[in-house]
Amino acid sequence: MPEHPHQRHHPHPFPLPPEDRRRSAYTGWTRAHWEAVADGLLHATAPYASPRHGLITLPGPRPSSSGPRSDGLEGFARTFLLAALRVAGGNGHDPHAHLSRYAEGLAAGTRRPTGARELTCADPDSWPRIGTVRQARVEAASLALGLRLTRPWLWDTLDDSIRARVADWLLPALGPSPVDNNWWLFGLTVGGFLRAAGIETVRAQAAIDRALTRIEDWYRGDGWYADGDNRAFDHYNAWAMHFYPVLHAHLSADRTLLATYGARLHAQLDDYTRLFDANGAPLPFGRSLTYRFAATAAPWLGALTGHTPLTPGATRRLASGALRHFLDGGAVTPDGLLPLGWYGPYVPMLQHYSGPASPYWAAKGFLGLLLPAGHPAWTDPEAPLPAETADTARPLGPTGLLLQSTASDGLVRLHNHGSNSTLATPDPYYARFAYSTRTGPTADGWLPPADRPLPDGRPQLVEHPLPVGQPLPDNHFGLLLDGRLTTRGPATPHTTGPDRASSTHTPRHADGSDLPDIRILSATLVHGRAELRVHLVTGAAPGTRVRQTGWATTPDGPTAQLHPVHGYDTPPRRTPTGSTLIGPGTRTAVLEGSTTSGPGGTLFAALASLTGDPDPAPVHTLATTHLTGHGIQVTWHDGTRAHLALPLPPTGDDGRAGPAPGS
């Protein structure tokens, strides 16, 4: 069986064992590769420890909003979780003495906890107090989980005085969460350890119960949680909302909890595991993407608990594929560090809370090491992923997200008609209409001249840069008002079906203020690699210009196509759009048109495609369309028919079809 191609092949910074293509036909990787990468990551961070190992302060472009001392705690806590998984997975075998360094750090960090945010030469080791620095609560969860996993080999060997200091430092995390989202689960995780250790068991149980009660309000069904009282559906479902409750139930041997939360995990994985490309890439959608292969935590957790739709071989193929994809792509520096970014460093994707050690939440991706070496997830032959077995189009539960994948290239696309950022300002990682495993959203801003792409000779698109100073978001539809493109307000799901999803939103000015009289109904219909993108604009003044953009692709990336079907009056123009998390030199196709005076609004429709297949046929050959009185009739290239129902404007001068396919 041939190896699946990886996007890049950077030299690996760690010595790795030979590949095993008999057992791992897709990736070549085995448990020994995971152990080697874990050891390599831990060895690389050790030189950045404070004198008594209380903090690990890694290099980076800037400190987080919590300050350098909190960043040092983050470096300690997140790498400690990695060490804990490595040692617990070996049943206490610790040939590199990882735990001894962290034992010294536990003692030093808790000797004199401080409220100071900055580091000083006089106090290079102390941890920030949880009550003073909120981020410390996040890191308390990693510390508590690591201590729970390694209790016989670390916690039980500490002096009583050190155990008391660590417990005193952790106890404030049992209080109500200051952030009303997945943060409640940090208290659950700390409570789980303290209860298991026999410390403040009543308070610990109360924190567990409080957290589970709170997240119940956010469970939307079919395995999906919102990350708070909102419509934020993203990777936090996998690496937080399911990760902490299911792992707590497993470690507690609580069959009742595991039955409830395990069933939800199983349902989640039936959707989530479809979001991984055949090349190993998880989907870059939502926040905290610098955690990278933490995306494999939930699939491993399913194997660990038995609550998974994947076979053992498919679980390893997914997880090893993701880990190798990032290492092949240069996500680890030559010095063995994980920088803030996706592959290499990429500042535009960061959040204010991201610090130099934030990427080490990727430690969760090593959860599979808790499975013994003889487990079928390590010994069975690798099996293919959902993305490479059949073309798929399916809505993802109650999220408003529509999955589209193609087996010929293994590429995964996600059309967003219902997941929103919790921030007031538009976030490129939530606000776009579409995302894929081989593209990233463009940054909100103009690109430097050095980032101009080379022409690729595709004849159907005209090179036409937009005016300097005008940002161009990919996969966006907006109005041009006073020369500025409107942004997408929060999406409200409208309808979903096996091959479609739709939503409504109120567009916003560039300053974030709503345009309350204007409403946009948007729909996506998919088949194979083809997408029909439809937008109905109501309330806009006649003659208002609109703009539709396509996929932002790098010169060596997939082929993107965009073709006008109705309402647009320009041919597609390809314009430079700078770097994305995938790489530099992207270009994005643009269509423009104008609203009309029809009483039912103005309809705009376009065909789009993104494919990794070589020499794809033009997208307009993939479908023919016909406007009806109540929607659009589509006949796909294989003869399959679909009808997209929309409240269309009347036919005639305002409703006639735009350029016919092929014109």
C-alpha positions as CSV (number, residue, x, y, z in Angstrom):
1,M,0.0,0.0,0.0
2,P,1.6,3.3,-1.0
3,E,2.4,6.0,1.5
4,H,0.1,8.9,1.5
5,P,1.9,12.1,0.4
6,H,2.6,14.7,3.0
7,Q,2.6,18.4,2.3
8,R,6.2,19.0,3.2
9,H,9.1,16.9,4.2
10,H,11.2,18.9,6.7
11,P,14.1,17.1,8.4
12,H,12.9,15.7,11.8
13,P,14.8,17.2,14.7
14,F,14.7,14.0,16.8
15,P,16.3,10.6,16.1
16,L,13.5,8.3,15.1
17,P,13.3,4.5,14.8
18,P,13.0,2.8,11.4
19,E,9.6,2.9,9.8
20,D,7.4,-0.2,9.9
21,R,5.5,-0.3,6.6
22,R,4.1,-3.8,7.3
23,R,2.2,-2.7,10.4
24,S,1.7,0.9,9.5
25,A,1.3,1.0,5.7
26,Y,0.0,4.6,5.6
27,T,2.4,6.4,8.0
28,G,5.2,4.0,8.8
29,W,5.0,5.0,12.4
30,T,4.6,2.9,15.6
31,R,4.5,3.4,19.3
32,A,8.3,3.7,19.3
33,H,8.0,6.8,17.1
34,W,5.5,8.4,19.6
35,E,7.9,7.7,22.5
36,A,10.8,9.2,20.6
37,V,8.9,12.3,19.7
38,A,7.7,12.7,23.3
39,D,11.3,12.3,24.6
40,G,12.6,14.7,22.0
41,L,10.1,17.4,22.9
42,L,10.9,17.1,26.6
43,H,14.6,17.2,26.2
44,A,14.4,20.3,24.0
45,T,12.5,22.3,26.6
46,A,14.7,21.3,29.6
47,P,17.4,24.0,28.9
48,Y,14.7,26.7,29.4
49,A,13.9,25.7,33.0
50,S,14.5,28.1,35.8
51,P,17.4,27.3,38.3
52,R,15.2,24.9,40.4
53,H,13.0,23.9,37.5
54,G,9.9,25.6,38.8
55,L,9.2,27.4,35.6
56,I,10.0,26.7,31.9
57,T,10.2,29.9,30.0
58,L,10.4,29.2,26.2
59,P,11.4,31.7,23.5
60,G,8.7,33.3,21.5
61,P,7.5,36.5,19.7
62,R,5.9,38.0,22.7
63,P,4.5,37.0,26.2
64,S,0.9,36.2,26.6
65,S,-1.6,38.6,28.1
66,S,-1.1,36.9,31.5
67,G,2.6,37.8,31.7
68,P,6.0,36.1,31.7
69,R,5.6,34.3,35.0
70,S,2.3,32.7,34.0
71,D,4.0,31.7,30.7
72,G,6.7,30.0,32.7
73,L,4.1,28.1,34.6
74,E,2.5,27.1,31.4
75,G,5.8,25.8,30.1
76,F,6.2,23.7,33.2
77,A,2.6,22.4,33.5
78,R,2.1,21.5,29.8
79,T,5.4,19.7,29.4
80,F,4.8,18.0,32.7
81,L,1.6,16.5,31.3
82,L,3.6,15.2,28.4
83,A,6.1,13.7,30.8
84,A,3.3,12.2,32.8
85,L,1.8,10.5,29.8
86,R,5.2,9.2,28.7
87,V,6.0,7.7,32.1
88,A,2.5,6.4,33.0
89,G,2.4,4.8,29.6
90,G,5.5,2.9,30.5
91,N,4.0,1.9,33.9
92,G,6.5,4.0,35.7
93,H,9.5,3.3,33.5
94,D,11.4,6.6,33.2
95,P,14.8,6.0,31.5
96,H,15.3,9.7,30.9
97,A,14.5,10.8,34.5
98,H,11.8,13.1,33.3
99,L,9.9,13.0,36.6
100,S,12.8,14.0,38.8
101,R,13.1,17.4,37.2
102,Y,9.4,18.0,37.7
103,A,9.5,16.8,41.3
104,E,12.1,19.5,42.0
105,G,10.0,22.0,40.1
106,L,6.9,21.2,42.2
107,A,8.9,22.0,45.3
108,A,10.4,25.2,44.0
109,G,7.3,26.6,42.4
110,T,5.1,26.3,45.5
111,R,7.6,27.4,48.0
112,R,6.6,31.1,47.8
113,P,3.7,31.5,45.3
114,T,3.4,35.1,44.2
115,G,1.0,37.6,42.7
116,A,3.8,39.1,40.5
117,R,3.3,38.8,36.8
118,E,6.9,39.5,35.9
119,L,10.0,37.4,36.4
120,T,12.9,38.6,38.5
121,C,16.4,37.4,39.2
122,A,15.5,37.3,42.8
123,D,12.5,35.0,42.3
124,P,12.9,33.0,39.1
125,D,11.0,29.9,40.2
126,S,7.8,30.8,42.0
127,W,4.4,30.0,40.5
128,P,1.7,32.7,40.2
129,R,-1.3,32.3,42.5
130,I,-4.5,31.0,41.0
131,G,-6.5,33.8,42.7
132,T,-4.3,36.5,41.2
133,V,-3.5,35.2,37.7
134,R,-6.5,33.5,36.0
135,Q,-4.4,31.5,33.5
136,A,-2.9,29.6,36.5
137,R,-6.2,27.8,36.8
138,V,-5.8,26.4,33.3
139,E,-2.3,25.2,34.1
140,A,-3.6,23.7,37.4
141,A,-5.6,21.2,35.4
142,S,-2.5,20.0,33.5
143,L,-0.6,19.7,36.8
144,A,-3.4,17.9,38.5
145,L,-3.9,15.4,35.6
146,G,-0.2,14.8,35.4
147,L,0.0,14.1,39.2
148,R,-3.0,11.8,39.0
149,L,-1.5,9.8,36.2
150,T,1.9,9.5,37.9
151,R,0.8,9.3,41.5
152,P,2.7,6.1,42.5
153,W,6.0,7.3,41.0
154,L,5.8,11.0,41.8
155,W,3.2,12.3,44.2
156,D,3.6,9.4,46.7
157,T,7.3,9.9,46.8
158,L,7.2,13.6,47.7
159,D,7.8,14.9,51.2
160,D,4.6,15.6,53.2
161,S,5.5,19.3,53.3
162,I,5.8,19.5,49.5
163,R,2.5,17.7,49.0
164,A,0.8,20.1,51.3
165,R,2.2,23.1,49.5
166,V,1.1,21.7,46.1
167,A,-2.4,20.9,47.4
168,D,-2.7,24.4,48.9
169,W,-1.7,25.9,45.6
170,L,-4.3,23.8,43.7
171,L,-7.3,24.3,46.1
172,P,-8.4,27.7,44.7
173,A,-9.1,26.0,41.4
174,L,-12.0,24.2,43.0
175,G,-14.0,27.5,43.2
176,P,-16.4,28.7,40.5
177,S,-14.8,29.3,37.1
178,P,-14.2,33.0,36.3
179,V,-14.8,32.2,32.6
180,D,-18.1,30.6,31.7
181,N,-17.0,28.0,29.1
182,N,-14.7,25.0,29.1
183,W,-12.8,26.5,32.0
184,W,-15.3,24.8,34.4
185,L,-13.6,21.5,33.5
186,F,-10.3,22.7,35.0
187,G,-12.0,22.6,38.4
188,L,-13.3,19.1,37.6
189,T,-9.8,17.9,36.8
190,V,-8.2,19.4,39.9
191,G,-11.1,18.0,41.9
192,G,-10.6,14.6,40.4
193,F,-7.0,14.4,41.5
194,L,-7.5,15.9,45.0
195,R,-10.4,13.5,45.7
196,A,-8.3,10.5,44.5
197,A,-5.5,11.7,46.8
198,G,-7.9,12.1,49.8
199,I,-7.5,15.9,50.0
200,E,-10.5,18.1,50.8
201,T,-12.7,15.4,49.2
202,V,-16.0,17.2,49.9
203,R,-14.8,20.4,48.2
204,A,-13.3,18.3,45.4
205,Q,-16.5,16.4,44.7
206,A,-18.5,19.7,44.8
207,A,-16.2,21.1,42.1
208,I,-16.7,18.0,40.0
209,D,-20.5,18.1,40.3
210,R,-20.6,21.8,39.6
211,A,-18.6,21.5,36.4
212,L,-20.7,18.6,35.1
213,T,-23.9,20.4,35.8
214,R,-22.7,23.5,34.0
215,I,-21.6,21.8,30.8
216,E,-24.9,20.0,30.6
217,D,-26.5,23.3,29.7
218,W,-24.2,23.4,26.6
219,Y,-24.8,19.9,25.3
220,R,-26.6,20.3,21.9
221,G,-26.9,16.6,21.0
222,D,-25.3,14.2,18.6
223,G,-22.0,14.5,20.5
224,W,-21.6,18.2,20.2
225,Y,-21.1,20.8,22.9
226,A,-21.1,24.6,22.5
227,D,-18.2,26.1,24.4
228,G,-20.4,28.2,26.7
229,D,-23.7,30.0,26.1
230,N,-23.0,30.5,22.5
231,R,-22.6,28.8,19.1
232,A,-18.9,28.1,19.3
233,F,-18.3,24.6,17.8
234,D,-14.7,23.9,17.2
235,H,-11.8,21.7,18.4
236,Y,-12.6,22.5,22.0
237,N,-15.3,19.8,21.7
238,A,-12.6,17.2,21.3
239,W,-9.7,18.4,23.4
240,A,-11.7,19.9,26.3
241,M,-15.5,19.3,26.5
242,H,-15.1,15.5,25.9
243,F,-11.5,15.1,27.0
244,Y,-11.8,16.1,30.7
245,P,-15.2,14.4,31.7
246,V,-14.5,11.2,29.8
247,L,-10.9,10.8,31.1
248,H,-12.1,11.7,34.6
249,A,-14.8,9.0,34.5
250,H,-12.2,6.5,33.1
251,L,-9.6,7.3,35.8
252,S,-12.3,7.1,38.5
253,A,-13.6,3.8,37.2
254,D,-17.1,5.5,37.4
255,R,-19.2,3.3,35.1
256,T,-22.2,5.5,35.4
257,L,-20.4,8.6,34.3
258,L,-18.5,6.8,31.6
259,A,-21.7,5.4,30.1
260,T,-23.1,8.9,29.7
261,Y,-20.0,10.7,28.6
262,G,-18.6,7.8,26.7
263,A,-21.7,7.6,24.5
264,R,-21.4,11.3,23.7
265,L,-17.7,10.9,22.8
266,H,-18.6,8.0,20.5
267,A,-21.2,10.2,18.7
268,Q,-18.7,13.1,18.5
269,L,-16.0,10.9,17.0
270,D,-18.4,9.7,14.3
271,D,-18.3,13.3,13.0
272,Y,-14.9,14.6,14.3
273,T,-12.7,11.9,12.8
274,R,-14.0,12.8,9.4
275,L,-12.3,16.2,9.7
276,F,-8.8,14.7,9.2
277,D,-7.3,14.9,5.7
278,A,-5.7,11.8,4.1
279,N,-2.4,13.6,4.5
280,G,-2.9,13.7,8.3
281,A,-3.9,17.3,8.7
282,P,-6.7,18.2,11.1
283,L,-9.0,21.0,9.9
284,P,-7.7,24.5,10.8
285,F,-11.0,26.0,12.1
286,G,-11.7,27.8,15.4
287,R,-9.3,29.1,18.0
288,S,-6.2,27.8,19.7
289,L,-5.0,26.0,16.5
290,T,-1.4,26.3,17.8
291,Y,-2.2,23.2,19.9
292,R,-1.9,21.2,16.6
293,F,-1.9,17.5,17.3
294,A,-3.9,17.9,20.5
295,A,-6.6,17.2,17.9
296,T,-5.8,13.5,18.3
297,A,-6.6,13.4,22.0
298,A,-10.3,12.5,21.5
299,P,-9.7,9.7,19.0
300,W,-7.1,8.2,21.4
301,L,-9.6,8.7,24.3
302,G,-12.2,6.7,22.4
303,A,-9.7,3.8,22.0
304,L,-8.7,4.1,25.7
305,T,-12.3,3.8,26.9
306,G,-13.8,1.7,24.1
307,H,-16.2,4.5,23.1
308,T,-15.2,5.0,19.5
309,P,-16.6,4.2,16.0
310,L,-13.0,3.7,14.7
311,T,-11.2,0.4,14.5
312,P,-7.9,0.3,16.5
313,G,-5.9,0.4,13.2
314,A,-7.8,3.5,12.0
315,T,-7.3,5.2,15.3
316,R,-3.5,4.8,15.1
317,R,-3.5,5.8,11.4
318,L,-5.4,9.0,12.2
319,A,-3.2,9.9,15.2
320,S,0.1,9.0,13.7
321,G,-0.9,10.6,10.4
322,A,-1.5,13.9,12.3
323,L,1.7,13.8,14.3
324,R,3.8,12.9,11.3
325,H,2.0,15.6,9.2
326,F,3.1,18.3,11.6
327,L,6.7,17.0,12.0
328,D,7.0,16.6,8.2
329,G,5.6,20.1,7.8
330,G,8.2,21.8,10.0
331,A,6.0,22.3,13.1
332,V,9.0,21.5,15.3
333,T,12.0,23.8,15.0
334,P,15.5,22.4,14.4
335,D,16.0,22.9,18.2
336,G,13.1,20.6,18.9
337,L,10.6,23.3,20.1
338,L,7.0,23.9,19.1
339,P,6.6,27.5,18.0
340,L,3.4,29.5,18.0
341,G,1.8,28.7,14.7
342,W,0.6,25.8,12.5
343,Y,3.6,24.5,10.6
344,G,6.2,27.1,11.4
345,P,5.6,30.3,13.3
346,Y,2.5,32.2,12.2
347,V,1.5,35.2,14.3
348,P,-1.8,36.1,12.7
349,M,-3.5,33.0,14.0
350,L,-2.7,33.6,17.7
351,Q,-5.0,34.7,20.5
352,H,-4.2,37.2,23.2
353,Y,-3.8,34.4,25.7
354,S,-1.3,32.6,23.5
355,G,2.2,32.5,25.1
356,P,5.4,30.8,24.0
357,A,4.5,27.5,25.8
358,S,0.9,27.4,24.7
359,P,1.6,24.9,21.9
360,Y,2.4,22.3,24.5
361,W,-1.3,21.6,25.0
362,A,-0.4,19.3,22.2
363,A,0.7,17.0,25.0
364,K,-2.9,15.8,25.1
365,G,-2.3,14.2,21.7
366,F,0.0,11.7,23.4
367,L,-2.9,10.2,25.4
368,G,-2.5,7.0,23.3
369,L,0.7,6.2,25.3
370,L,-1.6,5.2,28.1
371,L,-2.7,2.2,26.0
372,P,-0.3,-0.7,26.7
373,A,2.1,-1.7,23.9
374,G,0.1,-4.8,23.2
375,H,-3.2,-3.0,22.7
376,P,-4.7,-3.4,19.2
377,A,-4.4,0.3,18.6
378,W,-0.6,-0.2,18.6
379,T,-0.5,-3.7,17.0
380,D,-3.3,-3.9,14.4
381,P,-2.5,-2.9,10.8
382,E,-3.3,0.7,10.0
383,A,-6.7,1.2,8.4
384,P,-7.8,4.0,6.1
385,L,-9.5,7.2,7.3
386,P,-13.1,8.1,6.4
387,A,-11.8,10.9,4.1
388,E,-10.0,8.4,1.9
389,T,-12.7,5.7,1.6
390,A,-15.6,7.5,0.0
391,D,-16.9,10.9,-1.0
392,T,-18.9,12.4,1.9
393,A,-21.3,15.2,2.3
394,R,-23.1,15.4,5.7
395,P,-24.2,18.0,8.2
396,L,-22.5,17.8,11.6
397,G,-25.3,17.4,14.1
398,P,-26.8,20.7,15.4
399,T,-23.8,22.8,14.5
400,G,-24.8,24.3,11.2
401,L,-21.5,22.9,9.8
402,L,-21.5,20.9,6.5
403,L,-18.7,18.4,5.9
404,Q,-17.5,17.7,2.3
405,S,-14.7,15.3,1.5
406,T,-13.5,13.6,-1.6
407,A,-11.7,10.2,-1.6
408,S,-9.7,10.8,-4.7
409,D,-7.5,13.4,-3.0
410,G,-8.4,12.9,0.6
411,L,-9.2,16.6,1.0
412,V,-11.7,17.7,3.6
413,R,-13.8,20.9,3.4
414,L,-16.1,22.4,6.0
415,H,-18.9,24.9,5.2
416,N,-19.8,27.1,8.1
417,H,-23.5,28.0,8.6
418,G,-23.7,28.1,12.3
419,S,-20.4,28.2,14.4
420,N,-19.5,31.6,15.6
421,S,-16.7,33.2,17.6
422,T,-17.5,34.5,21.0
423,L,-15.6,37.7,20.3
424,A,-17.4,40.9,19.2
425,T,-15.0,41.4,16.2
426,P,-15.0,39.0,13.3
427,D,-12.5,36.2,13.7
428,P,-11.1,34.8,10.4
429,Y,-11.1,31.3,12.0
430,Y,-14.9,31.4,12.5
431,A,-16.3,34.0,10.2
432,R,-15.5,32.5,6.8
433,F,-18.1,30.5,4.9
434,A,-15.7,27.6,4.2
435,Y,-12.5,26.0,5.5
436,S,-10.4,23.1,4.4
437,T,-7.5,20.9,5.5
438,R,-5.2,22.4,2.9
439,T,-6.0,26.1,3.0
440,G,-6.1,28.6,5.8
441,P,-8.0,31.9,6.2
442,T,-6.3,35.0,4.9
443,A,-5.2,37.5,7.5
444,D,-7.3,40.7,7.9
445,G,-4.9,43.1,6.3
446,W,-3.0,43.8,3.2
447,L,0.0,41.7,2.2
448,P,3.6,43.1,1.9
449,P,5.0,43.4,-1.6
450,A,7.5,40.6,-1.0
451,D,4.5,38.2,-0.6
452,R,3.3,38.4,-4.2
453,P,2.7,35.0,-5.8
454,L,3.9,33.8,-9.1
455,P,1.4,33.3,-11.9
456,D,0.2,29.7,-12.4
457,G,-1.1,29.9,-15.9
458,R,-4.7,28.9,-15.1
459,P,-6.6,30.5,-18.0
460,Q,-10.0,30.8,-16.5
461,L,-8.9,33.5,-14.0
462,V,-7.7,37.1,-14.7
463,E,-4.9,38.5,-12.6
464,H,-6.3,41.7,-11.0
465,P,-5.0,42.9,-7.7
466,L,-7.4,44.8,-5.5
467,P,-6.5,48.3,-4.4
468,V,-3.7,48.5,-1.8
469,G,-5.0,48.8,1.7
470,Q,-8.2,46.8,1.1
471,P,-8.1,43.5,2.9
472,L,-9.5,40.5,1.1
473,P,-11.0,37.7,3.2
474,D,-11.2,34.3,1.5
475,N,-14.5,32.4,1.2
476,H,-16.5,35.5,2.0
477,F,-19.6,37.3,0.7
478,G,-20.1,40.9,1.6
479,L,-21.3,44.3,0.4
480,L,-19.0,47.1,-0.7
481,L,-20.0,50.2,1.2
482,D,-17.9,53.4,0.7
483,G,-15.1,51.1,-0.7
484,R,-15.1,48.9,2.4
485,L,-16.2,45.3,2.5
486,T,-18.8,44.4,5.1
487,T,-18.0,41.6,7.5
488,R,-20.2,38.6,8.4
489,G,-22.2,38.9,11.6
490,P,-23.0,35.9,13.7
491,A,-24.6,33.1,11.6
492,T,-28.0,31.7,12.5
493,P,-28.6,28.3,11.0
494,H,-31.5,28.1,8.6
495,T,-31.7,24.6,7.2
496,T,-29.5,21.6,6.8
497,G,-29.7,18.4,4.7
498,P,-27.6,15.6,3.6
499,D,-25.8,17.7,1.0
500,R,-26.6,21.3,2.1
501,A,-26.6,23.9,4.8
502,S,-27.9,27.5,5.0
503,S,-27.8,30.4,7.4
504,T,-28.8,34.0,7.8
505,H,-26.7,36.9,9.1
506,T,-26.8,40.6,9.4
507,P,-23.7,42.1,7.7
508,R,-21.6,44.6,9.7
509,H,-19.6,47.7,8.9
510,A,-15.8,47.3,9.1
511,D,-16.0,49.0,12.6
512,G,-18.3,46.1,13.8
513,S,-21.6,48.0,13.8
514,D,-24.6,46.2,12.3
515,L,-26.4,47.1,9.2
516,P,-29.8,46.3,10.7
517,D,-31.9,46.8,7.6
518,I,-29.9,44.3,5.5
519,R,-30.2,40.6,5.7
520,I,-28.3,37.9,3.8
521,L,-29.5,34.4,3.4
522,S,-26.7,32.1,2.4
523,A,-26.7,28.5,1.3
524,T,-24.2,25.9,0.2
525,L,-25.0,22.8,-1.9
526,V,-22.2,20.2,-2.5
527,H,-21.6,17.2,-4.6
528,G,-18.2,15.6,-5.0
529,R,-15.7,18.4,-5.1
530,A,-18.3,20.9,-6.4
531,E,-19.9,23.6,-4.4
532,L,-22.9,25.8,-5.3
533,R,-22.7,29.0,-3.2
534,V,-25.9,31.0,-3.1
535,H,-26.6,34.4,-1.3
536,L,-29.9,36.3,-1.3
537,V,-29.5,39.9,-0.3
538,T,-32.5,41.8,1.0
539,G,-32.7,45.4,2.3
540,A,-29.7,46.8,0.4
541,A,-30.0,49.9,-1.9
542,P,-30.2,49.0,-5.6
543,G,-26.8,49.3,-7.2
544,T,-24.9,48.2,-4.1
545,R,-21.8,46.3,-5.1
546,V,-21.2,42.8,-3.6
547,R,-18.2,40.6,-3.6
548,Q,-17.8,36.8,-3.4
549,T,-14.3,35.3,-2.8
550,G,-13.1,31.8,-3.2
551,W,-10.4,29.6,-1.7
552,A,-7.0,31.1,-0.8
553,T,-4.4,28.7,-2.2
554,T,-0.6,28.6,-2.1
555,P,1.4,28.1,-5.4
556,D,2.1,24.5,-4.5
557,G,-1.3,23.8,-3.0
558,P,-4.6,22.5,-4.3
559,T,-6.4,24.0,-7.3
560,A,-9.2,26.4,-6.5
561,Q,-11.9,27.5,-9.0
562,L,-14.8,30.0,-8.9
563,H,-17.3,30.5,-11.6
564,P,-20.3,33.0,-11.8
565,V,-23.7,31.4,-12.2
566,H,-26.2,34.2,-11.5
567,G,-26.1,37.8,-10.4
568,Y,-22.4,38.5,-10.9
569,D,-21.3,40.8,-13.7
570,T,-17.5,40.3,-13.7
571,P,-15.4,37.3,-14.6
572,P,-13.4,35.7,-11.7
573,R,-10.3,37.7,-10.9
574,R,-7.4,36.2,-9.0
575,T,-5.7,38.6,-6.6
576,P,-2.8,38.2,-4.2
577,T,-3.8,37.6,-0.6
578,G,-0.6,37.1,1.3
579,S,0.3,34.3,3.7
580,T,-2.0,31.9,5.5
581,L,-1.1,29.3,8.1
582,I,-0.4,27.0,5.2
583,G,2.2,29.2,3.6
584,P,3.0,32.3,1.7
585,G,2.0,33.6,-1.7
586,T,-1.7,32.8,-1.7
587,R,-4.1,34.0,-4.3
588,T,-7.9,34.2,-4.1
589,A,-10.5,34.5,-6.9
590,V,-13.1,37.3,-6.7
591,L,-16.5,37.9,-8.3
592,E,-18.5,41.1,-8.1
593,G,-22.0,42.1,-8.9
594,S,-24.7,44.7,-8.0
595,T,-28.0,44.5,-6.1
596,T,-31.2,45.2,-8.0
597,S,-34.6,46.8,-7.1
598,G,-36.5,43.5,-7.1
599,P,-38.9,43.2,-4.2
600,G,-37.7,39.8,-3.2
601,G,-34.1,40.8,-2.9
602,T,-31.2,40.0,-5.2
603,L,-29.8,36.5,-5.8
604,F,-26.2,35.7,-6.4
605,A,-24.9,32.2,-7.2
606,A,-21.5,30.8,-8.0
607,L,-19.9,27.4,-8.5
608,A,-16.7,26.8,-6.6
609,S,-14.2,23.9,-6.2
610,L,-11.1,23.0,-4.3
611,T,-9.3,19.9,-5.3
612,G,-5.9,18.2,-4.9
613,D,-6.4,16.1,-8.0
614,P,-4.2,17.0,-10.9
615,D,-5.6,18.8,-14.0
616,P,-9.2,19.1,-12.8
617,A,-11.9,19.9,-15.3
618,P,-13.3,23.5,-15.1
619,V,-15.9,23.8,-12.3
620,H,-18.6,25.0,-14.7
621,T,-18.6,21.5,-16.3
622,L,-19.5,19.9,-13.0
623,A,-23.1,21.2,-12.9
624,T,-25.9,22.9,-14.9
625,T,-28.3,25.1,-13.0
626,H,-31.8,26.4,-13.7
627,L,-33.7,29.0,-11.7
628,T,-37.2,28.0,-10.8
629,G,-39.9,29.9,-9.1
630,H,-38.9,28.6,-5.7
631,G,-35.2,27.8,-5.9
632,I,-32.4,26.5,-8.1
633,Q,-32.5,23.2,-9.9
634,V,-29.0,21.6,-10.2
635,T,-28.0,18.7,-12.3
636,W,-24.5,17.5,-11.4
637,H,-22.1,16.1,-14.0
638,D,-22.9,12.5,-13.1
639,G,-26.7,13.0,-13.6
640,T,-27.6,13.4,-9.9
641,R,-30.2,16.1,-9.4
642,A,-30.8,18.4,-6.5
643,H,-33.1,21.3,-5.7
644,L,-32.1,24.2,-3.5
645,A,-35.2,25.9,-2.2
646,L,-34.9,29.6,-1.6
647,P,-37.3,32.6,-1.6
648,L,-36.0,33.9,-4.9
649,P,-36.6,37.3,-6.6
650,P,-39.1,37.2,-9.4
651,T,-37.9,36.2,-12.9
652,G,-37.5,38.7,-15.6
653,D,-35.0,41.5,-15.8
654,D,-34.1,41.2,-12.1
655,G,-34.1,37.4,-12.0
656,R,-32.7,36.2,-15.2
657,A,-29.8,33.8,-14.9
658,G,-26.3,35.3,-15.1
659,P,-23.5,34.0,-17.3
660,A,-24.4,30.4,-18.3
661,P,-22.0,27.6,-17.4
662,G,-19.3,27.7,-20.0
663,S,-19.9,31.2,-21.2
